[in-house]
Amino acid sequence: MHPVLLLAIYAVGLIAAVLAVAIWLADNQRIGWNLAVLSCSAVIAGAYDWFFVPPIFSLAVDSAVDFANVVAVFAVTATCGVLISKRVRRRWR
């Protein structure tokens, strides 16, 4: 296998584990859910920056376009996470 593929699989597994722990810790509380969603979004944006934004394997960002991409990843994952958590909370009531 290619090393990049292995790193991507590792990153996805790490993000899934962080998400599972955050949801477990949130324990169906409004502030806890939002904190879990935002922290997972930050981890995902950081992983995107670490693995895909030049310079690779660094949290530094060289251009404004790359910074906008990292912010967009954070915004999209946070928005989707909040919408999903609202749906899950409504279903659990």
Summary of the structure (lengths in Angstrom):
residues: 93
radius of gyration: 14.8
end to end distance: 45.3
largest distance: 46.2
contacts: 233
relative contact order: 0.12
helix: 82%
strand: 0%
